[in-house]
Amino acid sequence: MEPGIYHYISNADYHKDPAIGSTTIKSISVSPANLYFNPFKGSKSAHIGTAIHAALLEPELFARDFILRPDITSRASKEYKAIASEFDAERIIVGSEVDTITQMINSSRLNGDFTDYLSAKGYSEISMFATCPETGLNLKCRFDRLSDSHPYPLDVKSCRDASQRGFSQALGQYHYHVQAAFYLYVLKLVTGKEFNQFAFFAIENTAPYKNCMYYIGEESLELGRKIMFEAMQKLVECAADESLHTEGMVLPSSEINVPSYLFDNEFDDEVYI
């Protein structure tokens, strides 16, 4: 795609474009081996995330394109297989999943910060493409929601634990700070707007479906920027030298010990066999 803003391209067409997205940046930030030998294939519960994104951000699309069948309790059933032969599996919600989506929608409506953001004028699922002036890489990102009046984008995250402790762990584990930095960088390249804030709406996909609006801290965002630029430079290097693809596969030799908590235990009851 040519650099610019695209409002109405499909999710499938967005992903087919060869430009570099945040998933690639996050993956190579771990190591080149993690990118080239462990391609991202999604998760088993991806359809729940896809459905809740559509339900919250594009309710008309959700009503039109998703099939809700609470009466089908198994994806191995003939009824499900018949529907799956005609429709994308990610758009088929069955059994208790229907109640999960319903409860997540109801939970989200209780959050004033989230509903205020959605009610403001803006666009959902807006795609942007740009060329990095420092590396020459073609970049892309797809914003869940971009408000015309709020000075930050919004990303919806379905999660297991929306508490501050739980989501901060997810932030680090899944490199959401790198994603935030990357999105803001592409936004600046395309629009000239330099935002220094990014919001995540974290919502649990199990009862009681707690949710929270989180605004990434300045230090975390700065760390994300540093990692992002290092990752893009590493991509350029790996494109020029394929031998670098295995970097990170062999870990450095080091001393190892039992976990520290074992040193606190007494072994008076040791049994010899």
ZAMARGU-4260 file (C-alpha; in steps of 0.2 Angstrom, whole numbers, plus 5000, padded with zeros to 4 digits):
<rodrens>
0) 5000/5000/5000 | 5005/5018/4997 | 5009/5028/5012 | 4994/5036/5020 | 4978/5033/5029
5) 4965/5019/5024 | 4948/5019/5033 | 4939/5004/5024 | 4952/4991/5020 | 4948/4974/5027
10) 4957/4965/5040 | 4963/4952/5028 | 4969/4964/5015 | 4978/4974/5029 | 4987/4958/5035
15) 4991/4953/5017 | 5001/4968/5014 | 5020/4965/5016 | 5024/4980/5026 | 5031/4978/5043
20) 5019/4978/5058 | 5020/4978/5076 | 5020/4959/5078 | 5036/4958/5068 | 5044/4972/5078
25) 5039/4964/5094 | 5045/4947/5089 | 5063/4952/5083 | 5065/4963/5098 | 5066/4946/5108
30) 5078/4939/5095 | 5080/4936/5076 | 5078/4918/5080 | 5061/4921/5088 | 5055/4930/5072
35) 5062/4918/5059 | 5060/4902/5067 | 5044/4905/5078 | 5031/4913/5066 | 5016/4920/5075
40) 5001/4909/5072 | 4988/4917/5083 | 4980/4909/5099 | 4966/4896/5101 | 4955/4909/5109
45) 4958/4922/5095 | 4940/4921/5089 | 4935/4928/5106 | 4947/4943/5104 | 4941/4946/5086
50) 4923/4945/5091 | 4924/4957/5106 | 4934/4969/5095 | 4920/4970/5082 | 4906/4970/5095
55) 4914/4985/5104 | 4921/4995/5090 | 4911/4990/5075 | 4894/4984/5082 | 4885/4985/5065
60) 4899/4974/5057 | 4897/4962/5072 | 4878/4961/5070 | 4880/4958/5051 | 4895/4947/5050
65) 4896/4936/5065 | 4885/4921/5068 | 4880/4917/5086 | 4874/4900/5090 | 4872/4896/5109
70) 4863/4880/5104 | 4879/4873/5097 | 4890/4866/5111 | 4904/4858/5101 | 4915/4863/5087
75) 4916/4845/5082 | 4897/4844/5079 | 4889/4842/5062 | 4880/4858/5064 | 4896/4868/5067
80) 4905/4860/5053 | 4891/4864/5041 | 4892/4882/5046 | 4911/4882/5046 | 4911/4876/5028
85) 4903/4892/5023 | 4910/4905/5035 | 4926/4910/5043 | 4928/4901/5059 | 4933/4917/5068
90) 4916/4924/5065 | 4907/4909/5072 | 4903/4910/5091 | 4895/4895/5099 | 4889/4888/5116
95) 4895/4897/5131 | 4906/4909/5120 | 4890/4918/5116 | 4887/4922/5134 | 4905/4927/5137
100) 4904/4940/5123 | 4888/4946/5130 | 4895/4948/5147 | 4910/4957/5141 | 4900/4969/5131
105) 4889/4973/5146 | 4904/4975/5157 | 4912/4987/5145 | 4897/4998/5146 | 4900/5001/5164
110) 4917/5010/5161 | 4914/5028/5159 | 4931/5032/5152 | 4929/5019/5139 | 4912/5024/5133
115) 4917/5042/5133 | 4931/5038/5121 | 4920/5028/5110 | 4906/5041/5109 | 4918/5054/5103
120) 4920/5057/5085 | 4933/5046/5077 | 4937/5030/5067 | 4938/5012/5072 | 4950/4999/5063
125) 4959/5013/5054 | 4975/5007/5045 | 4990/5018/5041 | 5006/5014/5030 | 5022/5024/5031
130) 5040/5023/5026 | 5053/5024/5040 | 5065/5038/5035 | 5079/5031/5046 | 5079/5013/5040
135) 5069/5013/5024 | 5057/5000/5030 | 5039/5000/5025 | 5028/5000/5040 | 5010/4998/5044
140) 4998/4998/5059 | 4980/4996/5062 | 4972/5006/5076 | 4957/4999/5085 | 4951/5016/5088
145) 4957/5034/5084 | 4948/5048/5092 | 4947/5066/5083 | 4947/5074/5100 | 4957/5063/5112
150) 4977/5065/5112 | 4980/5046/5111 | 4974/5031/5102 | 4965/5016/5110 | 4969/4998/5109
155) 4957/4985/5116 | 4965/4970/5124 | 4955/4954/5129 | 4965/4947/5144 | 4964/4934/5158
160) 4968/4947/5172 | 4963/4966/5170 | 4970/4971/5187 | 4985/4983/5188 | 4997/4969/5193
165) 4990/4956/5180 | 4989/4968/5165 | 5007/4975/5169 | 5013/4958/5168 | 5004/4956/5151
170) 5012/4973/5146 | 5029/4966/5148 | 5026/4948/5142 | 5018/4953/5126 | 5028/4969/5123
175) 5013/4981/5122 | 5024/4995/5126 | 5034/4992/5110 | 5017/4991/5101 | 5012/5008/5108
180) 5028/5016/5103 | 5027/5009/5086 | 5009/5014/5083 | 5013/5032/5089 | 5028/5032/5077
185) 5018/5027/5062 | 5005/5040/5067 | 5018/5054/5067 | 5025/5049/5050 | 5008/5048/5042
190) 4999/5063/5050 | 5013/5074/5058 | 5004/5072/5075 | 5016/5068/5089 | 5006/5060/5103
195) 5015/5055/5119 | 5001/5044/5126 | 4993/5028/5122 | 4978/5019/5130 | 4974/5001/5133
200) 4956/4995/5137 | 4959/4979/5146 | 4944/4967/5148 | 4944/4950/5155 | 4937/4936/5145
205) 4931/4926/5160 | 4919/4930/5175 | 4918/4943/5182 | 4924/4952/5166 | 4933/4966/5175
210) 4940/4980/5164 | 4951/4995/5166 | 4957/5009/5155 | 4976/5010/5156 | 4987/5024/5151
215) 5005/5019/5147 | 5018/5027/5158 | 5031/5039/5151 | 5046/5028/5155 | 5038/5013/5148
220) 5034/5022/5132 | 5052/5028/5131 | 5058/5010/5133 | 5046/5005/5120 | 5053/5018/5108
225) 5071/5012/5111 | 5067/4994/5108 | 5057/4998/5093 | 5071/5007/5084 | 5084/4994/5089
230) 5072/4981/5082 | 5070/4990/5065 | 5089/4991/5064 | 5090/4973/5067 | 5078/4969/5053
235) 5088/4979/5041 | 5104/4969/5046 | 5095/4953/5045 | 5089/4957/5028 | 5107/4960/5022
240) 5114/4945/5031 | 5104/4929/5033 | 5117/4921/5045 | 5110/4933/5058 | 5093/4924/5058
245) 5099/4912/5071 | 5104/4925/5083 | 5096/4921/5100 | 5095/4902/5096 | 5110/4898/5106
250) 5110/4906/5124 | 5127/4910/5132 | 5134/4898/5144 | 5132/4902/5162 | 5131/4896/5180
255) 5115/4889/5186 | 5108/4885/5204 | 5092/4878/5211 | 5078/4892/5214 | 5083/4903/5229
260) 5068/4898/5239 | 5075/4880/5241 | 5090/4888/5251 | 5077/4893/5264 | 5071/4876/5267
265) 5079/4863/5279 | 5081/4845/5273 | 5081/4836/5290 | 5069/4823/5283 | 5079/4818/5268
270) 5076/4800/5263 | 5090/4790/5255 | 5085/4775/5244
</rodrens>
